[in-house]
Amino acid sequence: MSFSHIKIKEIRTYMYEIYAEELFKVIDIEEYVKSEIQNKGIIVIDEIDKLVRASDSGSTTKASDEGVQYDLLPLLDGTTITINNKVKLNTRNILFVGAGAFEKVKPSELAIELQGRMPVNARMESLTKSDFIKILKDTKHNLLLQSIALLKTEGVNIVFEQEAIEEMAQISVELNEEDNIGARRLRTVVDAILEEINFKAPDFEYKDAYIIIGKEYVREKTQNLYQNRDYKKYIM
């Protein structure tokens, strides 16, 4: 391939491939990756709040939970670990980030030693209606595009009106007020809206026709989600 046959927007990708190929010839990939991890690595410890027993919990695992917290201390301080019985990594310069919902417990209930090694606390705000709309419309492989593509395989075309998208976002906000699961709520909402269409799609009479998803349809198909939320009050 010569430069005369490359579009301007493709030059960067082409040059990157050439550079990467030459670079791999002169460096030790394993050592390079090891160095990058040790000096630039970020490890996220998700659901770290689960290591604290809630005061109203009947669980008897408090001792083991605290044990896990103390087991994390050497990693945060910096120690050498072995991966796959082969590669040794030092964790001293790796950034550790703890994340959790902390709905039933507080960060201050973690072991004092663990708090001291993770001294910076940042509270994340709940997703807003505007955030949900952006997730539904602006992300590259969003749920709406996936749903449209899936139904096209059955010869069914669907179109989401702007008001329908805004209604989905509003419903997600309302449902998250009681049980906040973040952006995952959109999956629940979209599945409820398209459940009947997905079921009937293989036998749909009007192939290649367009189904318009409007605001009223969205609200109608998601009513049961509110009922399920109310039932949770009576489930032990």
MARTOR-660595 format. One record per residue (C-alpha): residue number from 1; residue in three letters; x negated, y, z negated. Coordinates in steps of 0.5 Angstrom, whole numbers, plus 500, padded with zeros to 3 digits. Layout:
N
[r NUM,"ALA",[X,Y,Z]]
...
// end
This chain:
236
[r 1,"MET",[500,500,500]]
[r 2,"SER",[497,507,502]]
[r 3,"PHE",[499,513,499]]
[r 4,"SER",[502,516,505]]
[r 5,"HIS",[508,510,504]]
[r 6,"ILE",[509,512,496]]
[r 7,"LYS",[514,517,494]]
[r 8,"ILE",[512,523,490]]
[r 9,"LYS",[517,520,484]]
[r 10,"GLU",[513,513,485]]
[r 11,"ILE",[506,516,484]]
[r 12,"ARG",[506,516,477]]
[r 13,"THR",[508,509,476]]
[r 14,"TYR",[504,506,482]]
[r 15,"MET",[498,510,478]]
[r 16,"TYR",[499,507,472]]
[r 17,"GLU",[499,500,474]]
[r 18,"ILE",[492,501,478]]
[r 19,"TYR",[490,504,471]]
[r 20,"ALA",[493,499,467]]
[r 21,"GLU",[490,493,471]]
[r 22,"GLU",[483,496,471]]
[r 23,"LEU",[483,497,464]]
[r 24,"PHE",[485,490,462]]
[r 25,"LYS",[479,488,466]]
[r 26,"VAL",[474,492,461]]
[r 27,"ILE",[477,491,454]]
[r 28,"ASP",[479,486,449]]
[r 29,"ILE",[487,486,449]]
[r 30,"GLU",[487,482,443]]
[r 31,"GLU",[483,487,439]]
[r 32,"TYR",[486,493,442]]
[r 33,"VAL",[493,491,440]]
[r 34,"LYS",[490,489,433]]
[r 35,"SER",[487,496,432]]
[r 36,"GLU",[493,499,435]]
[r 37,"ILE",[498,496,430]]
[r 38,"GLN",[493,497,424]]
[r 39,"ASN",[492,504,425]]
[r 40,"LYS",[499,506,429]]
[r 41,"GLY",[504,501,426]]
[r 42,"ILE",[510,502,423]]
[r 43,"ILE",[514,497,419]]
[r 44,"VAL",[522,498,418]]
[r 45,"ILE",[524,494,412]]
[r 46,"ASP",[532,494,413]]
[r 47,"GLU",[537,493,408]]
[r 48,"ILE",[532,494,402]]
[r 49,"ASP",[538,496,398]]
[r 50,"LYS",[540,489,398]]
[r 51,"LEU",[534,488,393]]
[r 52,"VAL",[537,491,388]]
[r 53,"ARG",[543,488,384]]
[r 54,"ALA",[549,492,383]]
[r 55,"SER",[552,493,376]]
[r 56,"ASP",[559,490,378]]
[r 57,"SER",[556,484,381]]
[r 58,"GLY",[556,477,378]]
[r 59,"SER",[550,475,382]]
[r 60,"THR",[544,472,377]]
[r 61,"THR",[539,473,382]]
[r 62,"LYS",[536,480,379]]
[r 63,"ALA",[530,477,377]]
[r 64,"SER",[528,474,384]]
[r 65,"ASP",[530,481,387]]
[r 66,"GLU",[525,484,383]]
[r 67,"GLY",[520,479,385]]
[r 68,"VAL",[521,481,392]]
[r 69,"GLN",[520,488,391]]
[r 70,"TYR",[514,487,387]]
[r 71,"ASP",[511,482,392]]
[r 72,"LEU",[512,488,397]]
[r 73,"LEU",[507,492,393]]
[r 74,"PRO",[500,489,396]]
[r 75,"LEU",[503,491,403]]
[r 76,"LEU",[504,498,401]]
[r 77,"ASP",[498,499,398]]
[r 78,"GLY",[494,496,403]]
[r 79,"THR",[492,488,404]]
[r 80,"THR",[489,483,409]]
[r 81,"ILE",[495,479,412]]
[r 82,"THR",[494,473,416]]
[r 83,"ILE",[499,472,422]]
[r 84,"ASN",[500,465,426]]
[r 85,"ASN",[494,463,422]]
[r 86,"LYS",[490,466,426]]
[r 87,"VAL",[490,474,427]]
[r 88,"LYS",[488,478,421]]
[r 89,"LEU",[491,485,420]]
[r 90,"ASN",[490,490,414]]
[r 91,"THR",[496,494,412]]
[r 92,"ARG",[493,500,409]]
[r 93,"ASN",[494,505,415]]
[r 94,"ILE",[501,502,417]]
[r 95,"LEU",[507,506,416]]
[r 96,"PHE",[512,503,412]]
[r 97,"VAL",[519,505,412]]
[r 98,"GLY",[525,503,408]]
[r 99,"ALA",[532,503,410]]
[r 100,"GLY",[539,501,407]]
[r 101,"ALA",[546,504,406]]
[r 102,"PHE",[545,504,398]]
[r 103,"GLU",[553,504,398]]
[r 104,"LYS",[553,501,391]]
[r 105,"VAL",[546,502,388]]
[r 106,"LYS",[542,508,388]]
[r 107,"PRO",[534,509,391]]
[r 108,"SER",[532,510,384]]
[r 109,"GLU",[534,503,382]]
[r 110,"LEU",[529,500,386]]
[r 111,"ALA",[523,498,382]]
[r 112,"ILE",[519,504,379]]
[r 113,"GLU",[512,502,382]]
[r 114,"LEU",[516,501,389]]
[r 115,"GLN",[519,508,389]]
[r 116,"GLY",[512,511,387]]
[r 117,"ARG",[509,508,394]]
[r 118,"MET",[515,510,398]]
[r 119,"PRO",[516,517,395]]
[r 120,"VAL",[519,521,401]]
[r 121,"ASN",[527,520,401]]
[r 122,"ALA",[531,522,407]]
[r 123,"ARG",[539,522,407]]
[r 124,"MET",[542,520,414]]
[r 125,"GLU",[548,524,415]]
[r 126,"SER",[554,519,418]]
[r 127,"LEU",[556,519,425]]
[r 128,"THR",[561,525,428]]
[r 129,"LYS",[566,525,433]]
[r 130,"SER",[561,528,438]]
[r 131,"ASP",[555,523,436]]
[r 132,"PHE",[560,517,438]]
[r 133,"ILE",[562,521,445]]
[r 134,"LYS",[555,521,446]]
[r 135,"ILE",[553,514,445]]
[r 136,"LEU",[559,512,449]]
[r 137,"LYS",[558,517,455]]
[r 138,"ASP",[550,518,455]]
[r 139,"THR",[546,512,453]]
[r 140,"LYS",[544,508,459]]
[r 141,"HIS",[547,501,458]]
[r 142,"ASN",[553,504,454]]
[r 143,"LEU",[559,499,452]]
[r 144,"LEU",[564,503,457]]
[r 145,"LEU",[559,501,463]]
[r 146,"GLN",[558,494,460]]
[r 147,"SER",[566,493,460]]
[r 148,"ILE",[567,496,467]]
[r 149,"ALA",[561,492,470]]
[r 150,"LEU",[564,485,466]]
[r 151,"LEU",[571,486,469]]
[r 152,"LYS",[569,488,476]]
[r 153,"THR",[566,481,476]]
[r 154,"GLU",[574,479,476]]
[r 155,"GLY",[576,484,481]]
[r 156,"VAL",[579,488,476]]
[r 157,"ASN",[577,496,476]]
[r 158,"ILE",[578,500,470]]
[r 159,"VAL",[577,508,469]]
[r 160,"PHE",[576,511,462]]
[r 161,"GLU",[579,518,462]]
[r 162,"GLN",[576,523,458]]
[r 163,"GLU",[581,524,453]]
[r 164,"ALA",[581,516,452]]
[r 165,"ILE",[573,517,450]]
[r 166,"GLU",[575,522,445]]
[r 167,"GLU",[580,518,442]]
[r 168,"MET",[575,512,441]]
[r 169,"ALA",[570,517,438]]
[r 170,"GLN",[576,519,433]]
[r 171,"ILE",[578,512,431]]
[r 172,"SER",[571,510,430]]
[r 173,"VAL",[570,516,425]]
[r 174,"GLU",[576,515,421]]
[r 175,"LEU",[575,507,421]]
[r 176,"ASN",[568,509,418]]
[r 177,"GLU",[570,513,413]]
[r 178,"GLU",[572,507,408]]
[r 179,"ASP",[567,502,411]]
[r 180,"ASN",[561,506,414]]
[r 181,"ILE",[558,501,419]]
[r 182,"GLY",[555,506,424]]
[r 183,"ALA",[555,506,431]]
[r 184,"ARG",[557,498,431]]
[r 185,"ARG",[564,501,430]]
[r 186,"LEU",[565,502,437]]
[r 187,"ARG",[564,495,439]]
[r 188,"THR",[570,493,434]]
[r 189,"VAL",[574,499,438]]
[r 190,"VAL",[572,497,445]]
[r 191,"ASP",[574,490,444]]
[r 192,"ALA",[581,492,441]]
[r 193,"ILE",[582,496,447]]
[r 194,"LEU",[580,491,452]]
[r 195,"GLU",[582,485,449]]
[r 196,"GLU",[589,484,453]]
[r 197,"ILE",[585,486,459]]
[r 198,"ASN",[580,481,459]]
[r 199,"PHE",[584,476,457]]
[r 200,"LYS",[589,477,463]]
[r 201,"ALA",[583,479,468]]
[r 202,"PRO",[582,472,471]]
[r 203,"ASP",[589,472,473]]
[r 204,"PHE",[590,479,475]]
[r 205,"GLU",[595,480,481]]
[r 206,"TYR",[593,486,483]]
[r 207,"LYS",[585,485,485]]
[r 208,"ASP",[581,491,486]]
[r 209,"ALA",[586,496,483]]
[r 210,"TYR",[584,501,478]]
[r 211,"ILE",[587,501,471]]
[r 212,"ILE",[587,507,468]]
[r 213,"ILE",[585,507,460]]
[r 214,"GLY",[588,513,457]]
[r 215,"LYS",[589,516,450]]
[r 216,"GLU",[596,513,448]]
[r 217,"TYR",[593,506,450]]
[r 218,"VAL",[587,507,446]]
[r 219,"ARG",[591,509,440]]
[r 220,"GLU",[596,503,441]]
[r 221,"LYS",[591,498,442]]
[r 222,"THR",[587,500,436]]
[r 223,"GLN",[593,500,431]]
[r 224,"ASN",[592,493,428]]
[r 225,"LEU",[585,496,426]]
[r 226,"TYR",[588,501,421]]
[r 227,"GLN",[592,495,418]]
[r 228,"ASN",[586,490,417]]
[r 229,"ARG",[583,496,413]]
[r 230,"ASP",[589,497,409]]
[r 231,"TYR",[589,489,407]]
[r 232,"LYS",[582,489,405]]
[r 233,"LYS",[585,493,398]]
[r 234,"TYR",[589,486,397]]
[r 235,"ILE",[583,481,398]]
[r 236,"MET",[579,479,392]]
// end
